[in-house]
Amino acid sequence: MLSKSSNHSVANMSETIVVTGTRIPRVITVAEAPGFTYNFNGWDYQDGGGPTSGWDNPGPAAAINEFAAKEENTKDTPCVNRKPITAPLAKINRHAKAAGTALDEFRGTVEHATLIYEHEDGSIGKVPLFTSNQRNFVEINLDSVPPNANVVALVHNHVETPGTDQTYPSAADRQAMDRLYARANSGGMQGGISIDPHMLLYIYDEASRKTFAYDRDTMQLDAASCDL
């Protein structure tokens, strides 16, 4: 079901983020020139080189479009104070909840993720679920985001790990998000893509089977935020 190949073309620049769920010291190395790589315990951020993620085979275009548009009803999220600039929080939450439902199909396997984005016309969508076929990290490549879209949220699952609370972001998740925030106002990204400076992070926790929402402030706390 999972594929290590990608049909996404690369022009000018490729953005790859690695987020992890398991809180154990480790170092992943990615060395693809041209570009530069920041190495931390448990994650890499690479600017430059080609796509490195494995992509789930999304199937026919109809299935891709259905997932991109799918929403589910959610509770309010009073824990989110720093919201994306233009995209409505309630709608982002509904997309994140639908993504969590899709992620539940992969419980006990490997980490998957999706990016939620805002089109130029104000509509909201999300890219097909992707994976690096690893239990404790997933590489995120922005090549899958439509041209000129604004990325407003990242949703990924934390595989259940006995004895470890996976409801809140790992240090690696926070560092990866910091790198995304650093690109928010940099401009010149491939395909006119932009990163919202208040981009949100959602974590689907397999143990509780809930999706938790985090903004730039709450993701810094070693505690669960509110769930959808």
C-alpha positions in Angstrom: 0.0 0.0 0.0 2.9 2.3 0.6 5.2 3.5 -2.1 8.7 4.8 -1.9 8.4 6.6 -5.2 7.1 10.1 -6.0 5.8 11.6 -9.1 6.2 15.1 -7.8 8.6 17.2 -9.8 11.1 19.5 -8.2 11.8 23.0 -9.5 14.3 25.4 -7.9 13.8 24.4 -4.3 12.6 21.4 -2.3 11.6 21.8 1.4 11.9 18.7 3.6 11.1 18.6 7.3 11.4 15.6 9.5 9.1 15.4 12.6 9.3 12.6 15.1 7.0 11.1 17.6 9.2 8.9 19.8 11.1 10.8 22.5 14.5 9.0 22.3 17.8 10.5 21.4 18.8 9.7 17.8 20.3 11.5 14.9 19.0 11.1 11.3 21.3 12.3 8.6 20.2 13.5 5.2 22.9 14.6 2.8 21.6 15.8 -0.5 23.3 18.7 -2.3 22.8 21.4 -3.2 21.4 22.9 0.0 22.1 22.8 3.7 21.0 20.5 6.5 20.5 21.2 10.1 21.0 18.1 12.2 19.5 17.7 15.7 18.7 14.8 17.9 15.8 13.1 16.2 15.2 15.3 13.2 16.6 16.9 10.1 15.6 20.0 8.2 16.9 20.1 4.6 16.7 23.0 2.2 17.7 21.8 -1.2 17.9 18.5 -3.0 15.1 16.3 -4.2 12.1 14.7 -2.5 13.0 12.1 0.1 9.6 11.1 1.4 7.7 7.9 0.5 4.2 8.7 -0.7 1.1 6.6 -0.2 -0.4 5.7 -3.6 -3.3 8.1 -3.5 -5.3 6.3 -6.1 -7.5 8.1 -8.7 -8.0 11.8 -8.8 -11.5 11.5 -7.4 -10.1 9.9 -4.2 -7.5 12.7 -3.9 -10.0 15.4 -4.3 -12.4 13.7 -1.8 -9.7 13.6 0.9 -8.6 17.1 0.1 -12.1 18.5 0.8 -13.2 16.2 3.6 -14.2 17.8 6.9 -15.6 16.5 10.2 -17.4 18.3 13.0 -15.2 19.2 15.9 -15.4 20.8 19.4 -14.2 24.3 20.0 -10.4 24.7 20.5 -10.0 27.4 23.2 -6.3 26.3 23.5 -5.5 27.9 20.1 -4.9 31.6 20.5 -2.4 32.3 17.8 -4.4 31.5 14.6 -3.5 31.6 10.9 -3.9 35.0 9.5 -6.7 34.5 7.0 -7.8 30.9 7.1 -10.7 30.3 9.5 -9.7 28.2 12.5 -13.0 26.3 12.6 -12.5 25.1 9.1 -8.9 24.1 9.7 -10.0 22.2 12.7 -12.6 20.3 10.7 -10.0 19.3 8.1 -7.6 18.2 10.9 -10.3 16.1 12.5 -10.9 14.4 9.1 -7.2 13.8 8.7 -7.1 12.2 12.2 -9.8 9.8 11.2 -7.8 8.8 8.1 -4.6 8.4 10.2 -6.4 6.0 12.5 -6.4 3.5 9.7 -2.6 3.2 10.1 -2.7 2.6 13.9 0.3 0.6 15.1 2.3 0.9 11.8 4.2 4.0 10.9 3.9 7.8 11.1 1.9 9.5 8.3 1.2 13.2 7.8 -0.7 15.7 5.7 -0.5 19.5 5.2 -3.5 21.7 5.3 -3.3 24.7 3.0 -5.4 27.7 1.9 -5.9 28.4 -1.8 -5.7 31.8 -3.3 -9.5 31.9 -3.4 -9.7 31.2 0.3 -10.8 27.6 0.1 -9.1 25.0 2.3 -7.6 21.7 1.3 -5.0 19.1 2.3 -2.5 17.0 0.5 -2.8 13.1 0.3 -1.3 11.3 3.4 2.4 10.6 3.0 4.9 8.6 4.9 8.6 7.7 5.3 7.7 4.2 6.4 9.1 4.8 9.9 7.5 4.4 13.3 9.0 7.5 14.8 9.4 10.1 12.1 8.0 11.3 8.8 9.7 13.5 6.2 7.6 16.4 5.0 8.1 17.7 1.5 6.3 20.8 0.3 6.4 19.7 -3.3 2.9 18.2 -2.8 1.3 21.6 -1.9 -0.5 23.4 -4.8 1.2 26.4 -6.4 0.6 29.7 -4.6 -1.1 28.0 -1.6 -0.5 29.1 2.0 0.3 26.2 4.4 -1.7 26.7 7.6 -1.3 23.4 9.5 0.6 20.1 9.8 -1.2 17.0 10.9 0.7 13.8 11.8 0.2 10.8 14.0 2.3 9.5 16.9 2.5 5.8 17.0 1.5 4.4 20.3 4.5 3.7 22.5 3.9 2.0 25.9 4.9 4.1 28.8 5.3 7.3 26.7 2.8 10.1 26.5 2.5 10.9 22.8 -0.3 13.4 23.0 2.0 16.5 22.9 4.8 17.5 20.5 8.3 16.1 20.9 11.3 18.4 21.0 11.9 17.3 17.4 8.4 18.4 16.4 9.0 21.8 17.9 12.3 22.3 16.2 10.7 21.2 12.9 7.9 23.7 13.3 10.4 26.5 14.3 12.1 25.9 10.9 8.8 26.2 9.1 8.1 29.4 11.0 11.5 30.7 9.9 10.4 30.3 6.3 7.1 32.1 6.8 8.3 35.4 5.7 11.3 34.4 3.6 9.6 34.4 0.2 11.0 32.9 -2.9 9.7 29.4 -2.2 9.0 26.9 -4.9 5.7 27.4 -6.8 4.9 30.6 -4.9 4.1 28.5 -1.8 4.0 30.3 1.5 4.0 29.3 5.2 1.6 31.0 7.6 3.5 32.6 10.5 0.9 31.1 12.8 0.8 27.7 11.3 -0.8 25.1 13.6 0.3 21.7 14.6 -2.1 18.8 15.1 -1.1 15.4 16.6 -3.2 12.3 16.3 -2.5 10.2 19.4 -3.1 6.6 18.7 -3.5 5.6 22.4 -6.4 8.0 23.0 -7.5 8.0 19.4 -7.9 11.8 19.6 -6.4 14.7 17.6 -4.8 17.5 19.6 -4.4 21.1 18.4 -1.3 23.2 19.1 -0.4 26.8 18.3 3.0 28.4 18.6 2.6 28.8 22.3 0.9 25.6 23.5 3.3 23.4 21.5 6.1 24.5 23.8 4.4 22.9 26.8 5.0 19.3 27.8 1.3 18.7 28.2 -1.6 17.8 26.1 -3.6 20.6 24.6 -7.3 20.5 23.8 -8.5 17.8 21.4 -10.9 18.1 18.5 
